[in-house]
Each structure stands twice: as structure tokens, then as C-alpha cells.
Amino acid sequence: MEDDSHVDEIKVGLEKKLDAMVLHELYGKSKTAPTADEREKARQEYLERRGIPDSFRW
């Protein structure tokens, strides 16, 4: 039983890390993508993943 809880903790930690890496990549793309359309797409996806409501976005 105790081993299962450690496995679950590890899975949760890895999922959080992966989410953080994806957010970091999207943020970077939103600043450095070659075209304005690509930057805007990355920005919108970043805000969506962060849970920022549409009414709060510019």
C-alpha cells in the first residue's frame, strides 16, 4: 500500500513538471515566434492553459 502512494506522488510531480515545461515553452514562443500570428496563437494557448478567463484578456 505504501509503495502505491509513493508512485502516485511521483506521477503527480512528473505531471506538474511537464505542465510547467509546456507553459514555459508556450511563453517563450509567444515572445519569440517569427510571425505575429504564431506569437498570438502561442499567447492564447498559454493563457488558456493558465486558466485566464477571456474577459480578463487583452
TIDRENFI-931828 format. One record per residue (C-alpha): z, y, x; residue number from 1; residue in three letters. Coordinates in Angstrom, 1 decimal, always signed. Example, Ala and Ser with C-alpha at 12.3 -4.5 7.8 and 13.67 -1.06 7.14 Angstrom:
BEGIN
[[+7.8, -4.5, +12.3], 1, ALA]
[[+7.1, -1.1, +13.7], 2, SER]
END
This chain:
BEGIN
[[+0.0, +0.0, +0.0], 1, MET]
[[+0.9, +2.5, +2.7], 2, GLU]
[[-2.4, +1.9, +4.5], 3, ASP]
[[-4.4, +2.8, +1.4], 4, ASP]
[[-2.6, +6.2, +1.1], 5, SER]
[[-3.5, +7.0, +4.7], 6, HIS]
[[-7.1, +6.0, +4.1], 7, VAL]
[[-7.2, +8.3, +1.1], 8, ASP]
[[-5.6, +11.2, +3.1], 9, GLU]
[[-8.3, +10.7, +5.8], 10, ILE]
[[-11.1, +10.7, +3.2], 11, LYS]
[[-9.8, +13.9, +1.6], 12, VAL]
[[-9.5, +15.5, +5.0], 13, GLY]
[[-13.0, +14.5, +6.0], 14, LEU]
[[-14.4, +15.8, +2.7], 15, GLU]
[[-12.7, +19.1, +3.2], 16, LYS]
[[-14.1, +19.3, +6.8], 17, LYS]
[[-17.6, +18.5, +5.6], 18, LEU]
[[-17.4, +21.2, +2.8], 19, ASP]
[[-16.2, +23.7, +5.4], 20, ALA]
[[-19.1, +22.8, +7.7], 21, MET]
[[-21.7, +23.2, +4.8], 22, VAL]
[[-20.2, +26.6, +3.9], 23, LEU]
[[-20.3, +27.7, +7.5], 24, HIS]
[[-24.0, +26.7, +7.8], 25, GLU]
[[-24.9, +28.4, +4.5], 26, LEU]
[[-23.1, +31.6, +5.5], 27, TYR]
[[-24.9, +31.7, +8.8], 28, GLY]
[[-28.3, +31.1, +7.1], 29, LYS]
[[-27.5, +33.9, +4.6], 30, SER]
[[-27.3, +36.3, +7.6], 31, LYS]
[[-30.0, +34.9, +10.0], 32, THR]
[[-32.7, +33.3, +7.9], 33, ALA]
[[-36.2, +34.5, +8.9], 34, PRO]
[[-37.2, +35.8, +5.4], 35, THR]
[[-35.3, +37.8, +2.8], 36, ALA]
[[-35.9, +35.1, +0.2], 37, ASP]
[[-34.4, +32.4, +2.3], 38, GLU]
[[-31.4, +34.7, +3.1], 39, ARG]
[[-30.9, +35.4, -0.6], 40, GLU]
[[-31.2, +31.7, -1.6], 41, LYS]
[[-28.6, +30.7, +1.1], 42, ALA]
[[-26.3, +33.6, -0.1], 43, ARG]
[[-26.5, +32.5, -3.7], 44, GLN]
[[-25.8, +28.8, -2.8], 45, GLU]
[[-22.8, +29.9, -0.6], 46, TYR]
[[-21.3, +32.0, -3.5], 47, LEU]
[[-21.9, +29.1, -5.9], 48, GLU]
[[-20.1, +26.6, -3.7], 49, ARG]
[[-17.3, +29.1, -3.1], 50, ARG]
[[-16.9, +29.4, -6.9], 51, GLY]
[[-17.5, +33.1, -7.1], 52, ILE]
[[-18.4, +33.9, -10.7], 53, PRO]
[[-21.8, +35.6, -11.5], 54, ASP]
[[-20.1, +38.6, -13.0], 55, SER]
[[-18.4, +39.3, -9.6], 56, PHE]
[[-21.5, +39.1, -7.5], 57, ARG]
[[-23.7, +42.0, -6.5], 58, TRP]
END
